[in-house]
């Protein structure tokens, strides 16, 4: 089998995946990209398995963390919600176990959704809202991307 090499053999449980590489520049490029994709997928699945084990063992986040860690925990929880609501990023400030949310949203319902999600995070004491209802005309939704932004003159 001249001209081919086995790049990787990955075994995950009962799944085995073999990747072959052609001896061309394009083949090496494709195989590197494929190996990178497979590696990232395996790391992602490993993290999911670790989280599953944590939840199965009855683990809970530590509610006595410092403000920096709590603010990061709030940001990571609000990120998917911000994406789903299609609103600009909400700024999170932690003052001990009190959280201050600052930013712009479209409606009061979005304010309540953000406050409710923040209040359910372990370690959060009080949630203060500095959220403003109504986006400024210059603001764009994250879904608009670069095409929704105006060019600076």
Phi and psi in radians as a Rosetta constraint file:
Dihedral C 1 N 2 CA 2 C 2 CIRCULARHARMONIC -1.183 0.35
Dihedral N 2 CA 2 C 2 N 3 CIRCULARHARMONIC 2.437 0.35
Dihedral C 2 N 3 CA 3 C 3 CIRCULARHARMONIC 1.721 0.35
Dihedral N 3 CA 3 C 3 N 4 CIRCULARHARMONIC -0.109 0.35
Dihedral C 3 N 4 CA 4 C 4 CIRCULARHARMONIC -2.221 0.35
Dihedral N 4 CA 4 C 4 N 5 CIRCULARHARMONIC 2.572 0.35
Dihedral C 4 N 5 CA 5 C 5 CIRCULARHARMONIC -2.353 0.35
Dihedral N 5 CA 5 C 5 N 6 CIRCULARHARMONIC 2.606 0.35
Dihedral C 5 N 6 CA 6 C 6 CIRCULARHARMONIC -1.523 0.35
Dihedral N 6 CA 6 C 6 N 7 CIRCULARHARMONIC 2.098 0.35
Dihedral C 6 N 7 CA 7 C 7 CIRCULARHARMONIC -1.499 0.35
Dihedral N 7 CA 7 C 7 N 8 CIRCULARHARMONIC -0.799 0.35
Dihedral C 7 N 8 CA 8 C 8 CIRCULARHARMONIC -2.655 0.35
Dihedral N 8 CA 8 C 8 N 9 CIRCULARHARMONIC 2.563 0.35
Dihedral C 8 N 9 CA 9 C 9 CIRCULARHARMONIC -2.279 0.35
Dihedral N 9 CA 9 C 9 N 10 CIRCULARHARMONIC 1.933 0.35
Dihedral C 9 N 10 CA 10 C 10 CIRCULARHARMONIC -1.930 0.35
Dihedral N 10 CA 10 C 10 N 11 CIRCULARHARMONIC 2.198 0.35
Dihedral C 10 N 11 CA 11 C 11 CIRCULARHARMONIC -2.015 0.35
Dihedral N 11 CA 11 C 11 N 12 CIRCULARHARMONIC 2.077 0.35
Dihedral C 11 N 12 CA 12 C 12 CIRCULARHARMONIC -2.199 0.35
Dihedral N 12 CA 12 C 12 N 13 CIRCULARHARMONIC 1.780 0.35
Dihedral C 12 N 13 CA 13 C 13 CIRCULARHARMONIC 1.173 0.35
Dihedral N 13 CA 13 C 13 N 14 CIRCULARHARMONIC -2.061 0.35
Dihedral C 13 N 14 CA 14 C 14 CIRCULARHARMONIC -1.712 0.35
Dihedral N 14 CA 14 C 14 N 15 CIRCULARHARMONIC -0.052 0.35
Dihedral C 14 N 15 CA 15 C 15 CIRCULARHARMONIC -1.620 0.35
Dihedral N 15 CA 15 C 15 N 16 CIRCULARHARMONIC 2.179 0.35
Dihedral C 15 N 16 CA 16 C 16 CIRCULARHARMONIC -2.133 0.35
Dihedral N 16 CA 16 C 16 N 17 CIRCULARHARMONIC 2.309 0.35
Dihedral C 16 N 17 CA 17 C 17 CIRCULARHARMONIC -2.218 0.35
Dihedral N 17 CA 17 C 17 N 18 CIRCULARHARMONIC 2.139 0.35
Dihedral C 17 N 18 CA 18 C 18 CIRCULARHARMONIC -1.882 0.35
Dihedral N 18 CA 18 C 18 N 19 CIRCULARHARMONIC 2.398 0.35
Dihedral C 18 N 19 CA 19 C 19 CIRCULARHARMONIC -2.093 0.35
Dihedral N 19 CA 19 C 19 N 20 CIRCULARHARMONIC 2.240 0.35
Dihedral C 19 N 20 CA 20 C 20 CIRCULARHARMONIC -1.883 0.35
Dihedral N 20 CA 20 C 20 N 21 CIRCULARHARMONIC 2.678 0.35
Dihedral C 20 N 21 CA 21 C 21 CIRCULARHARMONIC -2.189 0.35
Dihedral N 21 CA 21 C 21 N 22 CIRCULARHARMONIC 2.345 0.35
Dihedral C 21 N 22 CA 22 C 22 CIRCULARHARMONIC -1.552 0.35
Dihedral N 22 CA 22 C 22 N 23 CIRCULARHARMONIC 2.668 0.35
Dihedral C 22 N 23 CA 23 C 23 CIRCULARHARMONIC -1.467 0.35
Dihedral N 23 CA 23 C 23 N 24 CIRCULARHARMONIC 0.816 0.35
Dihedral C 23 N 24 CA 24 C 24 CIRCULARHARMONIC -2.184 0.35
Dihedral N 24 CA 24 C 24 N 25 CIRCULARHARMONIC 2.867 0.35
Dihedral C 24 N 25 CA 25 C 25 CIRCULARHARMONIC -1.093 0.35
Dihedral N 25 CA 25 C 25 N 26 CIRCULARHARMONIC -0.797 0.35
Dihedral C 25 N 26 CA 26 C 26 CIRCULARHARMONIC -1.117 0.35
Dihedral N 26 CA 26 C 26 N 27 CIRCULARHARMONIC -0.684 0.35
Dihedral C 26 N 27 CA 27 C 27 CIRCULARHARMONIC -1.124 0.35
Dihedral N 27 CA 27 C 27 N 28 CIRCULARHARMONIC -0.734 0.35
Dihedral C 27 N 28 CA 28 C 28 CIRCULARHARMONIC -1.132 0.35
Dihedral N 28 CA 28 C 28 N 29 CIRCULARHARMONIC -0.697 0.35
Dihedral C 28 N 29 CA 29 C 29 CIRCULARHARMONIC -1.107 0.35
Dihedral N 29 CA 29 C 29 N 30 CIRCULARHARMONIC -0.806 0.35
Dihedral C 29 N 30 CA 30 C 30 CIRCULARHARMONIC -1.108 0.35
Dihedral N 30 CA 30 C 30 N 31 CIRCULARHARMONIC -0.737 0.35
Dihedral C 30 N 31 CA 31 C 31 CIRCULARHARMONIC -1.187 0.35
Dihedral N 31 CA 31 C 31 N 32 CIRCULARHARMONIC -0.636 0.35
Dihedral C 31 N 32 CA 32 C 32 CIRCULARHARMONIC -1.126 0.35
Dihedral N 32 CA 32 C 32 N 33 CIRCULARHARMONIC -0.749 0.35
Dihedral C 32 N 33 CA 33 C 33 CIRCULARHARMONIC -1.115 0.35
Dihedral N 33 CA 33 C 33 N 34 CIRCULARHARMONIC -0.740 0.35
Dihedral C 33 N 34 CA 34 C 34 CIRCULARHARMONIC -1.141 0.35
Dihedral N 34 CA 34 C 34 N 35 CIRCULARHARMONIC -0.748 0.35
Dihedral C 34 N 35 CA 35 C 35 CIRCULARHARMONIC -1.101 0.35
Dihedral N 35 CA 35 C 35 N 36 CIRCULARHARMONIC -0.696 0.35
Dihedral C 35 N 36 CA 36 C 36 CIRCULARHARMONIC -1.108 0.35
Dihedral N 36 CA 36 C 36 N 37 CIRCULARHARMONIC -0.776 0.35
Dihedral C 36 N 37 CA 37 C 37 CIRCULARHARMONIC -1.097 0.35
Dihedral N 37 CA 37 C 37 N 38 CIRCULARHARMONIC -0.773 0.35
Dihedral C 37 N 38 CA 38 C 38 CIRCULARHARMONIC -1.139 0.35
Dihedral N 38 CA 38 C 38 N 39 CIRCULARHARMONIC -0.704 0.35
Dihedral C 38 N 39 CA 39 C 39 CIRCULARHARMONIC -1.110 0.35
Dihedral N 39 CA 39 C 39 N 40 CIRCULARHARMONIC -0.785 0.35
Dihedral C 39 N 40 CA 40 C 40 CIRCULARHARMONIC -1.117 0.35
Dihedral N 40 CA 40 C 40 N 41 CIRCULARHARMONIC -0.701 0.35
Dihedral C 40 N 41 CA 41 C 41 CIRCULARHARMONIC -1.077 0.35
Dihedral N 41 CA 41 C 41 N 42 CIRCULARHARMONIC -0.769 0.35
Dihedral C 41 N 42 CA 42 C 42 CIRCULARHARMONIC -1.123 0.35
Dihedral N 42 CA 42 C 42 N 43 CIRCULARHARMONIC -0.698 0.35
Dihedral C 42 N 43 CA 43 C 43 CIRCULARHARMONIC -1.139 0.35
Dihedral N 43 CA 43 C 43 N 44 CIRCULARHARMONIC -0.716 0.35
Dihedral C 43 N 44 CA 44 C 44 CIRCULARHARMONIC -1.080 0.35
Dihedral N 44 CA 44 C 44 N 45 CIRCULARHARMONIC -0.806 0.35
Dihedral C 44 N 45 CA 45 C 45 CIRCULARHARMONIC -1.134 0.35
Dihedral N 45 CA 45 C 45 N 46 CIRCULARHARMONIC -0.620 0.35
Dihedral C 45 N 46 CA 46 C 46 CIRCULARHARMONIC -1.096 0.35
Dihedral N 46 CA 46 C 46 N 47 CIRCULARHARMONIC -0.745 0.35
Dihedral C 46 N 47 CA 47 C 47 CIRCULARHARMONIC -1.138 0.35
Dihedral N 47 CA 47 C 47 N 48 CIRCULARHARMONIC -0.688 0.35
Dihedral C 47 N 48 CA 48 C 48 CIRCULARHARMONIC -1.118 0.35
Dihedral N 48 CA 48 C 48 N 49 CIRCULARHARMONIC -0.714 0.35
Dihedral C 48 N 49 CA 49 C 49 CIRCULARHARMONIC -1.125 0.35
Dihedral N 49 CA 49 C 49 N 50 CIRCULARHARMONIC -0.718 0.35
Dihedral C 49 N 50 CA 50 C 50 CIRCULARHARMONIC -1.091 0.35
Dihedral N 50 CA 50 C 50 N 51 CIRCULARHARMONIC -0.741 0.35
Dihedral C 50 N 51 CA 51 C 51 CIRCULARHARMONIC -1.140 0.35
Dihedral N 51 CA 51 C 51 N 52 CIRCULARHARMONIC -0.674 0.35
Dihedral C 51 N 52 CA 52 C 52 CIRCULARHARMONIC -1.104 0.35
Dihedral N 52 CA 52 C 52 N 53 CIRCULARHARMONIC -0.773 0.35
Dihedral C 52 N 53 CA 53 C 53 CIRCULARHARMONIC -1.079 0.35
Dihedral N 53 CA 53 C 53 N 54 CIRCULARHARMONIC -0.718 0.35
Dihedral C 53 N 54 CA 54 C 54 CIRCULARHARMONIC -1.060 0.35
Dihedral N 54 CA 54 C 54 N 55 CIRCULARHARMONIC -0.830 0.35
Dihedral C 54 N 55 CA 55 C 55 CIRCULARHARMONIC -1.208 0.35
Dihedral N 55 CA 55 C 55 N 56 CIRCULARHARMONIC -0.656 0.35
Dihedral C 55 N 56 CA 56 C 56 CIRCULARHARMONIC -1.122 0.35
Dihedral N 56 CA 56 C 56 N 57 CIRCULARHARMONIC -0.619 0.35
Dihedral C 56 N 57 CA 57 C 57 CIRCULARHARMONIC -1.373 0.35
Dihedral N 57 CA 57 C 57 N 58 CIRCULARHARMONIC -0.026 0.35
Dihedral C 57 N 58 CA 58 C 58 CIRCULARHARMONIC 1.475 0.35
Dihedral N 58 CA 58 C 58 N 59 CIRCULARHARMONIC 0.351 0.35
Dihedral C 58 N 59 CA 59 C 59 CIRCULARHARMONIC -1.219 0.35
Dihedral N 59 CA 59 C 59 N 60 CIRCULARHARMONIC 2.541 0.35
Dihedral C 59 N 60 CA 60 C 60 CIRCULARHARMONIC -2.348 0.35
Dihedral N 60 CA 60 C 60 N 61 CIRCULARHARMONIC 2.567 0.35
Dihedral C 60 N 61 CA 61 C 61 CIRCULARHARMONIC -1.063 0.35
Dihedral N 61 CA 61 C 61 N 62 CIRCULARHARMONIC 2.523 0.35
Dihedral C 61 N 62 CA 62 C 62 CIRCULARHARMONIC -1.220 0.35
Dihedral N 62 CA 62 C 62 N 63 CIRCULARHARMONIC 2.081 0.35
Dihedral C 62 N 63 CA 63 C 63 CIRCULARHARMONIC -1.384 0.35
Dihedral N 63 CA 63 C 63 N 64 CIRCULARHARMONIC -0.101 0.35
Dihedral C 63 N 64 CA 64 C 64 CIRCULARHARMONIC -1.794 0.35
Dihedral N 64 CA 64 C 64 N 65 CIRCULARHARMONIC 0.551 0.35
Dihedral C 64 N 65 CA 65 C 65 CIRCULARHARMONIC -1.367 0.35
Dihedral N 65 CA 65 C 65 N 66 CIRCULARHARMONIC 2.863 0.35
Dihedral C 65 N 66 CA 66 C 66 CIRCULARHARMONIC -1.351 0.35
Dihedral N 66 CA 66 C 66 N 67 CIRCULARHARMONIC 2.955 0.35
Dihedral C 66 N 67 CA 67 C 67 CIRCULARHARMONIC -1.028 0.35
Dihedral N 67 CA 67 C 67 N 68 CIRCULARHARMONIC -0.700 0.35
Dihedral C 67 N 68 CA 68 C 68 CIRCULARHARMONIC -1.060 0.35
Dihedral N 68 CA 68 C 68 N 69 CIRCULARHARMONIC -0.814 0.35
Dihedral C 68 N 69 CA 69 C 69 CIRCULARHARMONIC -1.164 0.35
Dihedral N 69 CA 69 C 69 N 70 CIRCULARHARMONIC -0.699 0.35
Dihedral C 69 N 70 CA 70 C 70 CIRCULARHARMONIC -1.120 0.35
Dihedral N 70 CA 70 C 70 N 71 CIRCULARHARMONIC -0.718 0.35
Dihedral C 70 N 71 CA 71 C 71 CIRCULARHARMONIC -1.099 0.35
Dihedral N 71 CA 71 C 71 N 72 CIRCULARHARMONIC -0.712 0.35
Dihedral C 71 N 72 CA 72 C 72 CIRCULARHARMONIC -1.116 0.35
Dihedral N 72 CA 72 C 72 N 73 CIRCULARHARMONIC -0.692 0.35
Dihedral C 72 N 73 CA 73 C 73 CIRCULARHARMONIC -1.089 0.35
Dihedral N 73 CA 73 C 73 N 74 CIRCULARHARMONIC -0.718 0.35
Dihedral C 73 N 74 CA 74 C 74 CIRCULARHARMONIC -1.162 0.35
Dihedral N 74 CA 74 C 74 N 75 CIRCULARHARMONIC -0.779 0.35
Dihedral C 74 N 75 CA 75 C 75 CIRCULARHARMONIC -1.045 0.35
Dihedral N 75 CA 75 C 75 N 76 CIRCULARHARMONIC -0.761 0.35
Dihedral C 75 N 76 CA 76 C 76 CIRCULARHARMONIC -1.216 0.35
Dihedral N 76 CA 76 C 76 N 77 CIRCULARHARMONIC -0.477 0.35
Dihedral C 76 N 77 CA 77 C 77 CIRCULARHARMONIC -1.350 0.35
Dihedral N 77 CA 77 C 77 N 78 CIRCULARHARMONIC -0.685 0.35
Dihedral C 77 N 78 CA 78 C 78 CIRCULARHARMONIC -1.354 0.35
Dihedral N 78 CA 78 C 78 N 79 CIRCULARHARMONIC -0.382 0.35
Dihedral C 78 N 79 CA 79 C 79 CIRCULARHARMONIC -0.923 0.35
Dihedral N 79 CA 79 C 79 N 80 CIRCULARHARMONIC -0.959 0.35
Dihedral C 79 N 80 CA 80 C 80 CIRCULARHARMONIC -1.099 0.35
Dihedral N 80 CA 80 C 80 N 81 CIRCULARHARMONIC -0.583 0.35
Dihedral C 80 N 81 CA 81 C 81 CIRCULARHARMONIC -1.172 0.35
Dihedral N 81 CA 81 C 81 N 82 CIRCULARHARMONIC -0.752 0.35
Dihedral C 81 N 82 CA 82 C 82 CIRCULARHARMONIC -1.048 0.35
Dihedral N 82 CA 82 C 82 N 83 CIRCULARHARMONIC -0.713 0.35
Dihedral C 82 N 83 CA 83 C 83 CIRCULARHARMONIC -1.132 0.35
Dihedral N 83 CA 83 C 83 N 84 CIRCULARHARMONIC -0.777 0.35
Dihedral C 83 N 84 CA 84 C 84 CIRCULARHARMONIC -1.148 0.35
Dihedral N 84 CA 84 C 84 N 85 CIRCULARHARMONIC -0.674 0.35
Dihedral C 84 N 85 CA 85 C 85 CIRCULARHARMONIC -1.388 0.35
Dihedral N 85 CA 85 C 85 N 86 CIRCULARHARMONIC -0.212 0.35
Dihedral C 85 N 86 CA 86 C 86 CIRCULARHARMONIC 1.005 0.35
Dihedral N 86 CA 86 C 86 N 87 CIRCULARHARMONIC 0.946 0.35
Dihedral C 86 N 87 CA 87 C 87 CIRCULARHARMONIC -2.108 0.35
Dihedral N 87 CA 87 C 87 N 88 CIRCULARHARMONIC 2.722 0.35
Dihedral C 87 N 88 CA 88 C 88 CIRCULARHARMONIC -1.090 0.35
Dihedral N 88 CA 88 C 88 N 89 CIRCULARHARMONIC 2.810 0.35
Dihedral C 88 N 89 CA 89 C 89 CIRCULARHARMONIC -1.005 0.35
Dihedral N 89 CA 89 C 89 N 90 CIRCULARHARMONIC 2.351 0.35
Dihedral C 89 N 90 CA 90 C 90 CIRCULARHARMONIC -1.598 0.35
Dihedral N 90 CA 90 C 90 N 91 CIRCULARHARMONIC 2.331 0.35
Dihedral C 90 N 91 CA 91 C 91 CIRCULARHARMONIC -1.479 0.35
Dihedral N 91 CA 91 C 91 N 92 CIRCULARHARMONIC 2.395 0.35
Dihedral C 91 N 92 CA 92 C 92 CIRCULARHARMONIC -2.070 0.35
Dihedral N 92 CA 92 C 92 N 93 CIRCULARHARMONIC 2.225 0.35
Dihedral C 92 N 93 CA 93 C 93 CIRCULARHARMONIC -2.181 0.35
Dihedral N 93 CA 93 C 93 N 94 CIRCULARHARMONIC 2.278 0.35
Dihedral C 93 N 94 CA 94 C 94 CIRCULARHARMONIC -1.857 0.35
Dihedral N 94 CA 94 C 94 N 95 CIRCULARHARMONIC 2.268 0.35
Dihedral C 94 N 95 CA 95 C 95 CIRCULARHARMONIC -2.132 0.35
Dihedral N 95 CA 95 C 95 N 96 CIRCULARHARMONIC 1.573 0.35
Dihedral C 95 N 96 CA 96 C 96 CIRCULARHARMONIC 1.205 0.35
Dihedral N 96 CA 96 C 96 N 97 CIRCULARHARMONIC -2.080 0.35
Dihedral C 96 N 97 CA 97 C 97 CIRCULARHARMONIC -1.827 0.35
Dihedral N 97 CA 97 C 97 N 98 CIRCULARHARMONIC 0.136 0.35
Dihedral C 97 N 98 CA 98 C 98 CIRCULARHARMONIC -1.631 0.35
Dihedral N 98 CA 98 C 98 N 99 CIRCULARHARMONIC 2.415 0.35
Dihedral C 98 N 99 CA 99 C 99 CIRCULARHARMONIC -2.021 0.35
Dihedral N 99 CA 99 C 99 N 100 CIRCULARHARMONIC 2.358 0.35
Dihedral C 99 N 100 CA 100 C 100 CIRCULARHARMONIC -1.991 0.35
Dihedral N 100 CA 100 C 100 N 101 CIRCULARHARMONIC 2.180 0.35
Dihedral C 100 N 101 CA 101 C 101 CIRCULARHARMONIC -1.825 0.35
Dihedral N 101 CA 101 C 101 N 102 CIRCULARHARMONIC 2.297 0.35
Dihedral C 101 N 102 CA 102 C 102 CIRCULARHARMONIC -2.353 0.35
Dihedral N 102 CA 102 C 102 N 103 CIRCULARHARMONIC 2.280 0.35
Dihedral C 102 N 103 CA 103 C 103 CIRCULARHARMONIC 2.844 0.35
Dihedral N 103 CA 103 C 103 N 104 CIRCULARHARMONIC -2.962 0.35
Dihedral C 103 N 104 CA 104 C 104 CIRCULARHARMONIC -2.045 0.35
Dihedral N 104 CA 104 C 104 N 105 CIRCULARHARMONIC 2.405 0.35
Dihedral C 104 N 105 CA 105 C 105 CIRCULARHARMONIC -2.343 0.35
Dihedral N 105 CA 105 C 105 N 106 CIRCULARHARMONIC 2.969 0.35
Dihedral C 105 N 106 CA 106 C 106 CIRCULARHARMONIC -1.485 0.35
Dihedral N 106 CA 106 C 106 N 107 CIRCULARHARMONIC -0.652 0.35
Dihedral C 106 N 107 CA 107 C 107 CIRCULARHARMONIC -2.512 0.35
Dihedral N 107 CA 107 C 107 N 108 CIRCULARHARMONIC 2.936 0.35
Dihedral C 107 N 108 CA 108 C 108 CIRCULARHARMONIC -1.170 0.35
Dihedral N 108 CA 108 C 108 N 109 CIRCULARHARMONIC -0.580 0.35
Dihedral C 108 N 109 CA 109 C 109 CIRCULARHARMONIC -1.059 0.35
Dihedral N 109 CA 109 C 109 N 110 CIRCULARHARMONIC -0.663 0.35
Dihedral C 109 N 110 CA 110 C 110 CIRCULARHARMONIC -1.180 0.35
Dihedral N 110 CA 110 C 110 N 111 CIRCULARHARMONIC -0.626 0.35
Dihedral C 110 N 111 CA 111 C 111 CIRCULARHARMONIC -1.069 0.35
Dihedral N 111 CA 111 C 111 N 112 CIRCULARHARMONIC -0.833 0.35
Dihedral C 111 N 112 CA 112 C 112 CIRCULARHARMONIC -1.130 0.35
Dihedral N 112 CA 112 C 112 N 113 CIRCULARHARMONIC -0.633 0.35
Dihedral C 112 N 113 CA 113 C 113 CIRCULARHARMONIC -1.122 0.35
Dihedral N 113 CA 113 C 113 N 114 CIRCULARHARMONIC -0.769 0.35
Dihedral C 113 N 114 CA 114 C 114 CIRCULARHARMONIC -1.157 0.35
Dihedral N 114 CA 114 C 114 N 115 CIRCULARHARMONIC -0.753 0.35
Dihedral C 114 N 115 CA 115 C 115 CIRCULARHARMONIC -1.141 0.35
Dihedral N 115 CA 115 C 115 N 116 CIRCULARHARMONIC -0.715 0.35
Dihedral C 115 N 116 CA 116 C 116 CIRCULARHARMONIC -1.137 0.35
Dihedral N 116 CA 116 C 116 N 117 CIRCULARHARMONIC -0.747 0.35
Dihedral C 116 N 117 CA 117 C 117 CIRCULARHARMONIC -1.145 0.35
Dihedral N 117 CA 117 C 117 N 118 CIRCULARHARMONIC -0.676 0.35
Dihedral C 117 N 118 CA 118 C 118 CIRCULARHARMONIC -1.199 0.35
Dihedral N 118 CA 118 C 118 N 119 CIRCULARHARMONIC -0.689 0.35
Dihedral C 118 N 119 CA 119 C 119 CIRCULARHARMONIC -1.156 0.35
Dihedral N 119 CA 119 C 119 N 120 CIRCULARHARMONIC -0.380 0.35
Dihedral C 119 N 120 CA 120 C 120 CIRCULARHARMONIC -1.545 0.35
Dihedral N 120 CA 120 C 120 N 121 CIRCULARHARMONIC -0.041 0.35
Dihedral C 120 N 121 CA 121 C 121 CIRCULARHARMONIC -1.375 0.35
Dihedral N 121 CA 121 C 121 N 122 CIRCULARHARMONIC 2.277 0.35
Dihedral C 121 N 122 CA 122 C 122 CIRCULARHARMONIC -1.040 0.35
Dihedral N 122 CA 122 C 122 N 123 CIRCULARHARMONIC 2.287 0.35
Dihedral C 122 N 123 CA 123 C 123 CIRCULARHARMONIC 1.777 0.35
Dihedral N 123 CA 123 C 123 N 124 CIRCULARHARMONIC -0.261 0.35
Dihedral C 123 N 124 CA 124 C 124 CIRCULARHARMONIC -1.412 0.35
Dihedral N 124 CA 124 C 124 N 125 CIRCULARHARMONIC 2.183 0.35
Dihedral C 124 N 125 CA 125 C 125 CIRCULARHARMONIC -1.492 0.35
Dihedral N 125 CA 125 C 125 N 126 CIRCULARHARMONIC -1.445 0.35
Dihedral C 125 N 126 CA 126 C 126 CIRCULARHARMONIC -1.949 0.35
Dihedral N 126 CA 126 C 126 N 127 CIRCULARHARMONIC 2.673 0.35
Dihedral C 126 N 127 CA 127 C 127 CIRCULARHARMONIC -2.080 0.35
Dihedral N 127 CA 127 C 127 N 128 CIRCULARHARMONIC 2.123 0.35
Dihedral C 127 N 128 CA 128 C 128 CIRCULARHARMONIC -1.832 0.35
Dihedral N 128 CA 128 C 128 N 129 CIRCULARHARMONIC 2.347 0.35
Dihedral C 128 N 129 CA 129 C 129 CIRCULARHARMONIC -1.811 0.35
Dihedral N 129 CA 129 C 129 N 130 CIRCULARHARMONIC 2.163 0.35
Dihedral C 129 N 130 CA 130 C 130 CIRCULARHARMONIC -2.088 0.35
Dihedral N 130 CA 130 C 130 N 131 CIRCULARHARMONIC 0.572 0.35
Dihedral C 130 N 131 CA 131 C 131 CIRCULARHARMONIC -1.472 0.35
Dihedral N 131 CA 131 C 131 N 132 CIRCULARHARMONIC 2.349 0.35
Dihedral C 131 N 132 CA 132 C 132 CIRCULARHARMONIC -1.828 0.35
Dihedral N 132 CA 132 C 132 N 133 CIRCULARHARMONIC 2.242 0.35
Dihedral C 132 N 133 CA 133 C 133 CIRCULARHARMONIC -1.477 0.35
Dihedral N 133 CA 133 C 133 N 134 CIRCULARHARMONIC 2.240 0.35
Dihedral C 133 N 134 CA 134 C 134 CIRCULARHARMONIC 1.861 0.35
Dihedral N 134 CA 134 C 134 N 135 CIRCULARHARMONIC 2.030 0.35
Dihedral C 134 N 135 CA 135 C 135 CIRCULARHARMONIC -1.392 0.35
Dihedral N 135 CA 135 C 135 N 136 CIRCULARHARMONIC 2.492 0.35
Dihedral C 135 N 136 CA 136 C 136 CIRCULARHARMONIC -1.231 0.35
Dihedral N 136 CA 136 C 136 N 137 CIRCULARHARMONIC 2.563 0.35
Dihedral C 136 N 137 CA 137 C 137 CIRCULARHARMONIC -0.947 0.35
Dihedral N 137 CA 137 C 137 N 138 CIRCULARHARMONIC -0.506 0.35
Dihedral C 137 N 138 CA 138 C 138 CIRCULARHARMONIC -1.366 0.35
Dihedral N 138 CA 138 C 138 N 139 CIRCULARHARMONIC -0.297 0.35
Dihedral C 138 N 139 CA 139 C 139 CIRCULARHARMONIC -1.286 0.35
Dihedral N 139 CA 139 C 139 N 140 CIRCULARHARMONIC 2.538 0.35
Dihedral C 139 N 140 CA 140 C 140 CIRCULARHARMONIC -2.111 0.35
Dihedral N 140 CA 140 C 140 N 141 CIRCULARHARMONIC 2.701 0.35
Dihedral C 140 N 141 CA 141 C 141 CIRCULARHARMONIC -1.332 0.35
Dihedral N 141 CA 141 C 141 N 142 CIRCULARHARMONIC 2.596 0.35
Dihedral C 141 N 142 CA 142 C 142 CIRCULARHARMONIC -1.022 0.35
Dihedral N 142 CA 142 C 142 N 143 CIRCULARHARMONIC -0.526 0.35
Dihedral C 142 N 143 CA 143 C 143 CIRCULARHARMONIC -1.214 0.35
Dihedral N 143 CA 143 C 143 N 144 CIRCULARHARMONIC -0.355 0.35
Dihedral C 143 N 144 CA 144 C 144 CIRCULARHARMONIC -1.265 0.35
Dihedral N 144 CA 144 C 144 N 145 CIRCULARHARMONIC -0.455 0.35
Dihedral C 144 N 145 CA 145 C 145 CIRCULARHARMONIC 1.104 0.35
Dihedral N 145 CA 145 C 145 N 146 CIRCULARHARMONIC -2.715 0.35
Dihedral C 145 N 146 CA 146 C 146 CIRCULARHARMONIC -1.198 0.35
Dihedral N 146 CA 146 C 146 N 147 CIRCULARHARMONIC -0.444 0.35
Dihedral C 146 N 147 CA 147 C 147 CIRCULARHARMONIC -1.210 0.35
Dihedral N 147 CA 147 C 147 N 148 CIRCULARHARMONIC -0.412 0.35
Dihedral C 147 N 148 CA 148 C 148 CIRCULARHARMONIC -1.504 0.35
Dihedral N 148 CA 148 C 148 N 149 CIRCULARHARMONIC -0.163 0.35
Dihedral C 148 N 149 CA 149 C 149 CIRCULARHARMONIC -1.540 0.35
Dihedral N 149 CA 149 C 149 N 150 CIRCULARHARMONIC 2.560 0.35
Dihedral C 149 N 150 CA 150 C 150 CIRCULARHARMONIC -1.581 0.35
Dihedral N 150 CA 150 C 150 N 151 CIRCULARHARMONIC 2.612 0.35
Dihedral C 150 N 151 CA 151 C 151 CIRCULARHARMONIC -1.379 0.35
Dihedral N 151 CA 151 C 151 N 152 CIRCULARHARMONIC 2.447 0.35
Dihedral C 151 N 152 CA 152 C 152 CIRCULARHARMONIC -1.300 0.35
Dihedral N 152 CA 152 C 152 N 153 CIRCULARHARMONIC 2.376 0.35
